[in-house]
Amino acid sequence: MTTITVFQSADGIYKRVLCEGHAGFAQAGADIVCAAVSILVLNTVNSIEKFGGQRFLCSVEEEKGTVCLEMTEDPTKETKLLLDSMLLGLNGIREQYGKQYVKLEFKEV
């Protein structure tokens, strides 16, 4: 299962997004759920870098299937929109393919 944990302040400001694990929908190389999640998450990171006007930290561990995006300052309007869009897409994948493959959780920090 891929777990995406969104860390937000009490007033809903994005602080960190952690994506962990492999979906397990199919074997490695054929797992369309894992590929879809990876594309959404990595494209969002790339889009924030290019269009968001945002400083952030990002780490990726391919073997573990981990991507961690951490805001070093409050998100810009563009960054918030990009993260909202990513979560919309991830929720769509979760609903389409099943909650046993993609888990979305939100934590207050």
N, C-alpha and C positions, 0 to 999 in steps of 0.2 A: 504494500500500500504506500502511496505517496501522501505525505501529510504536509499541508501548507499551514503554517502558524503565522498569524498576523498579530503583531504586537502594536497596540495603540494606547495613547494616553486616555485619561478619563473623558476628555472632550473629543475623542475620535481621531486625533492626529496620528498618522502613521509614523511609527518609530523603526520597525524592523519587520522583514518578511523572511521566514525560514521555510524552505522547501526541502523535504527530506524523503529519501527512499525511492524505490522503484515500484511502479504500479502493480506489476505482477499479472497484467491482463493476458500477456503472451510471453513467449521466450524473448530473451534479449535480441535486439535487432528486428523484431517483428511486433513489438509492443506499441501499438498505436496510441494507447492512452498515455503511456510514459512519454512518447514523442510529442504528443499534443501539449502536455503539461510543460515539458522542457522548452518547447518553442514559445509558448506564452510567457513563461517566466523570463527566459533569456532575452526575448524580444522586448519585454518591458524594461529590463535593466538597460539594454542598449538604447531604447527610446528615451529613457530618463536621462541618460548620459548625453544624448544628442539634442533632445528637444526640451528637456525639463528644467534646464538652468539650475541644476541641483548638484550639490556636493554630497557624496555618499561613499560608503565602503561596500565592497562586494567580494565574496569569496566563493569559489566553486571547487567541489571535490567530486570529480566524475565517477570514480569507482563507487563511492557511497551514494551517489545521486543527490548531492547536497548543494544548494545554492542559498547563500545568506546575503540579503540586501539590508544594509543598515544606514539609516538617515543620520547624517552628522549635523543637520540643522532641520528646522521644520520644513516640510515639503512645500514646494511652490504649487501654485494652482495647477500648472501643467503636470507636475509629478503626481498630484492627487488624482487627477483625471486618468492618467495612465495606470495607476495602481487600481483605481475603481474598475477600469476596463479589464485589467488582468483578472481581477476577482470575478467579474461577470463571466468571463470566458471559462475560468476554472470551475465555477459553479455549474456552468452549462455542461462541461465534460463530466462532472460528478453526477449530474442528473441523467445524462445520456447513457453513461456506461456503468454507473453503479457506485454506491457509497463504499463498497468493499475495495475499490481501487483508488479513490481520491477522497481525502478527508480535509475539510477546511475547519480551522479552529481560530478563535479570536481570544486574545489575552490582553488584559489591561496592565499597563506598566506605569 
